[in-house]
Amino acid sequence: MPGEAGAALAQAYEQVEDEEDEHLYHTKGWCRELWMKALGTEAILPPPEEAQGVTSAKEVAET
């Protein structure tokens, strides 16, 4: 979409896409730990991702 409207949509997409990546990353951590608990094995709740305050696997690897 050309023009000002297209620029506004592109900016909104960029903002939402990053937020959704973060939500997916944290949701995967919760699912993993809750699945471990359901299997009767040791689970870490809240998941380490929450306690570390990271937003992606890349951030974890860099720390």
NORFEN-V656760 format. One record per pair of residues at least 24 apart in sequence whose ideal C-beta (glycine too) atoms are under 8 Angstrom apart, sorted by the first residue. I is the first residue (numbers start at 1). J is the second residue. Records with the same first field share a line. If there is no record, write none. Layout:
I = J  J
//
This chain:
21 = 55  56
22 = 55  56
25 = 49  55  56  57
26 = 50
//
